């Protein structure tokens, strides 16, 4: 089972949301002198900020020296809460809604991925001071933001076959993957020369601190204005072709451990560190043949009833019932039920992380115990496995995903800047409760 500290690290971006919905509504009747920011028609309360700060401080317990001074951390967290509110408001304005069933599925998926039951997740959250109902609303908010980004990418980011062909022909897919860290010293796109120079000097100063021995992740937490600053600026592994063109040629020439100078780019000055690199992954893919029975969670079949039905069917299978017959009669996956639950051949990640987890723990012919995904409860039988050469298909898919990811990051970042630029934002934090710093 995952420890709570590990779970909190996984959920840090989500836990920062705690307090922006139910918690905020509960405190909304408190006096206005506790309002530290106004975002269009909504407010951010001091209590909301304190709640998010406490989540971060708890996550960095024993490593508080990696955090920036309190006033800097407060500004970073407030900026993130403002951006969350702007996105959540825009999502609701465009008609995005998250149902109770979707929230149940997401929470169940989090618990399943981390080796917990729902009761164990509830207990772990309570032990760390998180109210479960607030956590539910936090998950709803996170799903809302994910849906907004997904809709934006679908509507604004297109990848053509010619773009895929050109990328494959360039040979760039053979350039491998890189593990990067990122620090952003933000400078408005419309900044005058003096403001740009101030940003340049700050970025160069941060670069000098790293050169003199300061840990890169600690520097990112303390100084970066990027959305992932509080995660130490870690961008994780990505294909070199996913790195923005402005930086990819520089990164390609770097050795692991090297840090770039301050680079002028979109949104300000950027400092990158190459943690590691690896060769292009092999194209031989392990595929699995499996069948399943799915009991869908919906308004007619709530989660407890779906789970009970899956457990009943599992008991029948343990007593010798025919899997294919039960799938045809009871599975709510209308694509596979007529086939006796047959899912065909697919890569291990073809049906999501929960199915992949079960496949990895089964042998051919073995039947899983009931498990939950974001759509319902499942029983899975692994029928076989094989090594399959899917080089061409995977390279085209990877090329498409690389182009889409690169475009999506650039376009969504531009969209967020536009969203903030169009909003009325009154920030009272920097100058105290009686002062204000308005953006509009």
C-alpha positions as CSV (number, residue, x, y, z in Angstrom):
1,X,0.0,0.0,0.0
2,X,1.2,3.5,-0.8
3,X,2.1,5.6,2.3
4,X,0.1,8.8,2.9
5,X,3.3,10.9,2.2
6,X,3.6,9.3,-1.2
7,X,-0.1,9.7,-1.9
8,X,0.2,13.4,-0.9
9,X,3.1,13.9,-3.3
10,X,0.9,12.4,-6.1
11,X,-2.0,14.5,-5.2
12,X,-0.2,17.8,-4.5
13,X,-1.6,19.7,-7.5
14,X,-5.1,18.4,-6.4
15,X,-4.6,19.2,-2.7
16,X,-3.8,22.8,-3.7
17,X,-7.4,23.1,-4.8
18,X,-8.8,22.2,-1.4
19,X,-10.5,25.3,-0.2
20,X,-11.5,26.7,-3.5
21,X,-15.0,25.2,-3.6
22,X,-16.9,23.8,-0.6
23,X,-14.4,25.2,1.9
24,X,-14.7,28.7,0.3
25,X,-18.4,28.5,0.3
26,X,-18.5,27.6,4.0
27,X,-16.4,30.7,4.8
28,X,-18.0,33.1,2.4
29,X,-20.1,34.8,5.1
30,X,-17.0,35.9,7.0
31,X,-16.0,39.5,7.1
32,X,-14.6,41.1,3.9
33,X,-11.3,42.0,5.6
34,X,-10.4,38.3,5.1
35,X,-10.7,38.7,1.3
36,X,-7.2,38.7,-0.2
37,X,-8.1,38.6,-3.8
38,X,-11.1,39.3,-6.1
39,X,-11.3,37.3,-9.3
40,X,-14.1,38.6,-11.5
41,X,-17.3,37.9,-9.5
42,X,-15.7,35.6,-6.9
43,X,-13.3,36.1,-4.0
44,X,-10.4,34.3,-2.4
45,X,-10.3,34.3,1.4
46,X,-7.3,34.3,3.6
47,X,-8.5,31.0,5.0
48,X,-8.4,29.4,1.5
49,X,-4.8,30.5,1.0
50,X,-3.8,29.3,4.5
51,X,-5.4,25.9,3.8
52,X,-3.5,25.5,0.5
53,X,-0.2,26.7,2.2
54,X,-0.6,24.2,5.0
55,X,-1.0,21.4,2.5
56,X,2.3,22.4,0.9
57,X,4.1,22.9,4.2
58,X,2.9,19.4,5.3
59,X,4.1,17.9,2.0
60,X,7.5,19.5,2.5
61,X,7.7,18.5,6.2
62,X,11.4,18.1,7.1
63,X,12.5,19.8,3.9
64,X,11.2,23.4,4.5
65,X,14.6,24.8,3.5
66,X,13.6,23.9,-0.1
67,X,10.7,26.3,0.1
68,X,11.0,30.1,-0.7
69,X,10.3,32.7,2.0
70,X,6.8,32.7,3.3
71,X,5.8,35.9,1.4
72,X,7.1,34.5,-1.9
73,X,5.4,31.1,-1.3
74,X,2.1,32.9,-0.6
75,X,2.3,34.8,-3.9
76,X,3.0,31.6,-5.8
77,X,0.1,29.7,-4.2
78,X,-2.3,32.7,-4.6
79,X,-1.4,32.9,-8.3
80,X,-2.2,29.3,-8.7
81,X,-5.5,29.6,-6.9
82,X,-6.4,32.6,-9.1
83,X,-5.6,30.6,-12.3
84,X,-7.6,27.6,-11.0
85,X,-10.6,29.9,-10.3
86,X,-10.4,31.4,-13.8
87,X,-10.3,28.0,-15.4
88,X,-13.1,26.6,-13.3
89,X,-15.3,29.6,-14.0
90,X,-14.7,29.4,-17.8
91,X,-15.4,25.6,-17.7
92,X,-18.8,26.2,-16.1
93,X,-19.6,29.0,-18.5
94,X,-19.0,26.7,-21.4
95,X,-21.4,24.1,-19.9
96,X,-19.0,21.6,-18.5
97,X,-20.4,19.6,-15.7
98,X,-19.0,16.7,-13.7
99,X,-21.5,14.2,-12.4
100,X,-21.4,12.3,-9.1
101,X,-20.7,9.1,-10.9
102,X,-17.6,10.6,-12.5
103,X,-16.3,11.9,-9.2
104,X,-16.9,8.4,-7.6
105,X,-15.0,6.8,-10.5
106,X,-12.1,9.2,-10.2
107,X,-11.7,8.7,-6.5
108,X,-12.1,4.9,-6.9
109,X,-9.4,5.0,-9.6
110,X,-7.0,7.0,-7.3
111,X,-7.5,4.5,-4.5
112,X,-7.1,1.5,-6.8
113,X,-3.9,2.8,-8.4
114,X,-2.3,3.3,-4.9
115,X,-3.3,-0.1,-3.6
116,X,-6.0,1.2,-1.3
117,X,-9.7,0.5,-0.7
118,X,-12.0,3.5,-0.6
119,X,-12.2,3.1,3.2
120,X,-8.4,3.1,3.5
121,X,-8.3,6.3,1.3
122,X,-10.9,7.9,3.6
123,X,-8.9,7.0,6.6
124,X,-5.6,8.2,5.2
125,X,-7.1,11.5,4.3
126,X,-8.7,11.9,7.7
127,X,-5.4,11.1,9.5
128,X,-3.8,13.9,7.6
129,X,-6.5,16.4,8.4
130,X,-8.5,16.4,5.1
131,X,-12.3,16.3,5.1
132,X,-13.5,13.7,2.7
133,X,-16.4,15.8,1.4
134,X,-14.0,18.6,0.6
135,X,-11.7,16.1,-1.1
136,X,-14.7,15.0,-3.3
137,X,-15.3,18.6,-4.4
138,X,-11.6,19.0,-5.0
139,X,-11.6,16.0,-7.3
140,X,-14.6,17.4,-9.1
141,X,-12.7,20.7,-9.6
142,X,-9.7,18.8,-10.9
143,X,-11.9,16.9,-13.4
144,X,-13.5,20.2,-14.4
145,X,-10.1,21.7,-15.3
146,X,-9.0,18.5,-17.1
147,X,-12.2,18.6,-19.2
148,X,-11.6,22.3,-20.1
149,X,-8.1,21.6,-21.2
150,X,-9.2,18.5,-23.2
151,X,-12.0,20.4,-24.9
152,X,-9.6,23.3,-25.8
153,X,-7.0,20.9,-27.2
154,X,-9.6,19.1,-29.3
155,X,-11.1,22.3,-30.7
156,X,-7.9,24.3,-31.1
157,X,-5.1,21.8,-31.8
158,X,-5.1,19.7,-35.0
159,X,-2.4,17.4,-36.3
160,X,-2.3,16.7,-40.1
161,X,-1.0,13.6,-41.8
162,X,1.5,15.7,-43.6
163,X,2.9,17.0,-40.3
164,X,3.3,13.4,-39.1
165,X,5.0,12.4,-42.4
166,X,7.4,15.4,-42.2
167,X,8.3,14.6,-38.6
168,X,9.0,10.9,-39.5
169,X,11.0,11.9,-42.5
170,X,13.2,14.3,-40.5
171,X,14.5,11.4,-38.3
172,X,13.8,13.4,-35.2
173,X,12.1,10.4,-33.5
174,X,15.5,8.8,-33.2
175,X,16.7,11.7,-31.0
176,X,15.5,9.9,-27.8
177,X,13.9,11.1,-24.6
178,X,15.1,13.7,-22.1
179,X,14.3,14.3,-18.4
180,X,14.2,18.0,-17.9
181,X,13.8,20.6,-15.1
182,X,12.5,24.0,-15.9
183,X,12.6,27.4,-14.2
184,X,10.6,30.4,-15.6
185,X,11.3,34.0,-14.6
186,X,8.2,35.6,-16.1
187,X,8.3,38.7,-18.2
188,X,5.1,40.0,-19.9
189,X,5.1,39.7,-23.7
190,X,4.4,43.4,-23.9
191,X,7.1,44.4,-21.4
192,X,9.4,47.5,-22.1
193,X,13.1,47.2,-22.3
194,X,13.7,48.1,-18.7
195,X,11.3,45.3,-17.5
196,X,12.9,42.8,-19.8
197,X,16.4,43.7,-18.4
198,X,15.2,43.3,-14.8
199,X,13.9,39.8,-15.7
200,X,17.1,38.9,-17.5
201,X,19.2,39.9,-14.5
202,X,17.0,37.9,-12.1
203,X,17.2,34.9,-14.3
204,X,21.0,35.2,-14.6
205,X,21.2,35.6,-10.8
206,X,19.2,32.3,-10.3
207,X,21.4,30.6,-12.8
208,X,24.5,31.8,-10.8
209,X,23.0,30.4,-7.6
210,X,22.6,27.0,-9.3
211,X,26.1,27.2,-10.7
212,X,27.4,27.9,-7.2
213,X,25.8,24.7,-5.8
214,X,22.1,25.4,-5.1
215,X,19.9,22.4,-5.9
216,X,17.9,23.0,-9.1
217,X,14.6,21.7,-7.7
218,X,15.0,24.0,-4.7
219,X,15.8,26.9,-6.9
220,X,12.6,26.2,-9.0
221,X,10.5,26.1,-5.8
222,X,12.0,29.3,-4.6
223,X,12.2,31.4,-7.7
224,X,10.3,30.0,-10.7
225,X,7.0,31.5,-11.9
226,X,6.1,28.4,-13.9
227,X,2.9,26.4,-13.0
228,X,5.0,23.4,-11.8
229,X,7.3,25.5,-9.6
230,X,6.0,23.9,-6.4
231,X,6.9,20.4,-7.9
232,X,10.5,21.5,-8.2
233,X,10.2,22.4,-11.9
234,X,10.3,18.8,-12.9
235,X,9.0,18.2,-16.4
236,X,9.5,14.5,-16.3
237,X,10.5,12.4,-19.3
238,X,9.5,13.6,-22.7
239,X,10.6,13.0,-26.3
240,X,13.1,15.6,-27.5
241,X,10.6,16.5,-30.2
242,X,8.1,17.5,-27.6
243,X,10.4,20.2,-26.3
244,X,9.5,23.6,-27.8
245,X,11.6,24.4,-30.8
246,X,13.1,27.4,-29.1
247,X,14.9,25.1,-26.7
248,X,15.2,21.7,-28.4
249,X,18.4,22.4,-30.3
250,X,20.1,23.6,-27.1
251,X,18.9,20.6,-25.1
252,X,20.0,18.2,-27.8
253,X,23.6,19.4,-27.4
254,X,23.6,19.1,-23.5
255,X,25.0,16.4,-21.3
256,X,23.2,15.1,-18.3
257,X,23.6,17.4,-15.3
258,X,24.2,20.5,-17.5
259,X,22.1,23.7,-17.0
260,X,21.3,26.2,-19.8
261,X,22.0,29.9,-19.5
262,X,18.9,32.1,-19.2
263,X,17.0,31.8,-22.5
264,X,14.6,34.4,-23.7
265,X,11.4,32.7,-24.8
266,X,7.6,32.8,-24.5
267,X,6.5,34.3,-21.2
268,X,9.9,35.3,-20.0
269,X,13.4,33.8,-19.4
270,X,13.8,30.1,-19.1
271,X,16.5,27.9,-17.4
272,X,16.6,24.2,-18.2
273,X,18.4,21.4,-16.6
274,X,19.0,18.1,-18.4
275,X,18.7,15.4,-15.6
276,X,19.2,12.5,-17.9
277,X,18.6,11.2,-21.5
278,X,17.8,7.8,-22.9
279,X,17.7,6.2,-26.4
280,X,14.4,5.7,-28.3
281,X,12.3,3.0,-26.9
282,X,12.1,-0.4,-28.6
283,X,9.2,-1.0,-30.9
284,X,8.5,-4.6,-29.9
285,X,5.3,-4.4,-27.9
286,X,3.9,-7.0,-25.5
287,X,0.2,-7.5,-26.3
288,X,-2.4,-9.3,-24.3
289,X,-5.6,-11.1,-25.2
290,X,-8.2,-10.9,-22.5
291,X,-11.9,-10.8,-21.9
292,X,-13.9,-9.0,-19.2
293,X,-17.3,-8.5,-17.6
294,X,-18.1,-4.9,-16.8
295,X,-20.8,-3.7,-14.4
296,X,-21.3,0.0,-15.2
297,X,-21.7,2.6,-12.5
298,X,-24.6,5.0,-13.4
299,X,-27.6,6.6,-12.0
300,X,-29.5,3.3,-12.1
301,X,-26.7,1.2,-10.6
302,X,-24.8,3.1,-7.9
303,X,-21.3,2.0,-6.9
304,X,-22.2,-0.3,-4.0
305,X,-24.7,-2.2,-6.1
306,X,-22.3,-2.5,-9.1
307,X,-19.6,-3.8,-6.7
308,X,-22.0,-6.3,-5.2
309,X,-23.0,-7.6,-8.6
310,X,-19.4,-8.0,-9.7
311,X,-18.6,-9.9,-6.5
312,X,-21.7,-12.1,-7.1
313,X,-20.5,-12.9,-10.7
314,X,-17.0,-13.6,-9.4
315,X,-18.4,-16.1,-7.0
316,X,-20.2,-17.9,-9.8
317,X,-16.9,-18.0,-11.8
318,X,-15.1,-19.5,-8.8
319,X,-17.8,-22.2,-8.8
320,X,-17.2,-23.1,-12.4
321,X,-19.6,-20.9,-14.3
322,X,-18.7,-20.2,-18.0
323,X,-17.0,-16.8,-18.3
324,X,-18.2,-16.1,-21.9
325,X,-21.8,-17.0,-21.0
326,X,-21.8,-14.7,-18.0
327,X,-20.3,-11.9,-20.0
328,X,-23.0,-12.2,-22.7
329,X,-25.7,-12.2,-20.1
330,X,-24.5,-9.6,-17.6
331,X,-21.7,-7.4,-19.0
332,X,-22.7,-3.8,-19.7
333,X,-19.8,-3.3,-22.2
334,X,-22.0,-3.4,-25.3
335,X,-19.0,-3.7,-27.6
336,X,-17.6,-6.9,-26.0
337,X,-20.6,-8.5,-24.3
338,X,-21.9,-10.1,-27.6
339,X,-18.4,-11.6,-28.0
340,X,-18.4,-13.2,-24.6
341,X,-16.4,-10.3,-23.2
342,X,-13.5,-10.8,-25.7
343,X,-11.4,-7.6,-25.9
344,X,-9.1,-8.9,-28.6
345,X,-5.3,-8.2,-28.6
346,X,-4.1,-4.9,-27.2
347,X,-1.0,-3.3,-25.6
348,X,-0.9,-3.3,-21.8
349,X,-1.9,0.3,-21.6
350,X,-4.7,-0.1,-24.2
351,X,-7.5,0.0,-21.6
352,X,-6.0,2.3,-18.9
353,X,-3.9,1.9,-15.8
354,X,-6.3,-0.2,-13.7
355,X,-6.6,-2.9,-16.4
356,X,-2.8,-2.8,-17.0
357,X,-2.3,-3.3,-13.3
358,X,-4.5,-6.4,-13.3
359,X,-2.9,-7.8,-16.4
360,X,0.6,-7.5,-14.9
361,X,-0.5,-9.6,-11.9
362,X,-2.3,-12.4,-13.9
363,X,-1.0,-15.4,-15.7
364,X,-2.6,-16.8,-18.8
365,X,-6.0,-18.3,-18.0
366,X,-6.2,-16.6,-14.6
367,X,-9.3,-14.5,-13.5
368,X,-8.9,-11.3,-11.5
369,X,-10.9,-10.4,-8.5
370,X,-13.4,-7.6,-9.1
371,X,-11.7,-4.2,-9.5
372,X,-12.9,-0.7,-10.2
373,X,-12.2,1.8,-13.0
374,X,-13.7,5.2,-13.7
375,X,-16.6,3.6,-15.5
376,X,-17.5,0.6,-13.3
377,X,-16.5,-2.7,-11.7
378,X,-14.8,-5.3,-13.8
379,X,-13.7,-9.0,-13.8
380,X,-10.8,-9.7,-16.2
381,X,-9.5,-13.0,-17.5
382,X,-6.1,-13.0,-19.2
383,X,-6.2,-15.4,-22.2
384,X,-2.7,-15.0,-23.7
385,X,0.3,-12.7,-24.4
386,X,2.7,-12.2,-27.3
387,X,5.5,-10.0,-28.6
388,X,4.3,-8.0,-31.6
389,X,6.3,-5.7,-34.0
390,X,4.2,-2.5,-34.2
391,X,7.1,-0.2,-35.2
392,X,5.3,1.7,-38.0
393,X,2.0,2.1,-36.1
394,X,3.6,3.2,-32.9
395,X,6.0,5.6,-34.6
396,X,3.1,7.3,-36.4
397,X,1.1,7.5,-33.1
398,X,4.1,8.8,-31.2
399,X,4.7,11.4,-33.9
400,X,1.1,12.5,-33.7
401,X,1.2,12.7,-29.9
402,X,4.5,14.6,-29.9
403,X,3.1,17.2,-32.3
404,X,-0.2,17.5,-30.4
405,X,1.6,17.8,-27.0
406,X,3.9,20.5,-28.2
407,X,1.1,22.5,-29.8
408,X,-1.2,21.9,-26.8
409,X,1.3,23.2,-24.3
410,X,2.1,26.3,-26.3
411,X,-1.6,27.1,-27.2
412,X,-3.0,26.4,-23.7
413,X,-0.3,28.5,-22.1
414,X,-1.3,31.3,-24.5
415,X,-4.9,30.7,-23.7
416,X,-4.3,31.0,-19.9
417,X,-2.4,34.3,-20.4
418,X,-5.3,35.6,-22.4
419,X,-7.8,34.3,-19.7
420,X,-5.9,36.2,-17.0
421,X,-5.5,39.3,-19.2
422,X,-9.2,39.5,-19.8
423,X,-10.2,39.0,-16.1
424,X,-10.6,41.5,-13.4
425,X,-8.1,40.5,-10.7
426,X,-7.7,42.5,-7.5
427,X,-4.7,41.2,-5.5
428,X,-4.7,42.5,-1.9
429,X,-2.0,40.2,-0.6
430,X,1.1,42.1,-1.5
431,X,0.0,45.4,0.1
432,X,-2.1,44.1,3.0
433,X,-5.8,43.7,3.4
434,X,-6.5,47.4,2.9
435,X,-4.5,47.8,-0.3
436,X,-5.0,46.4,-3.8
437,X,-3.2,45.6,-7.0
438,X,-5.8,45.4,-9.8
439,X,-5.5,43.7,-13.2
440,X,-8.1,44.1,-15.8
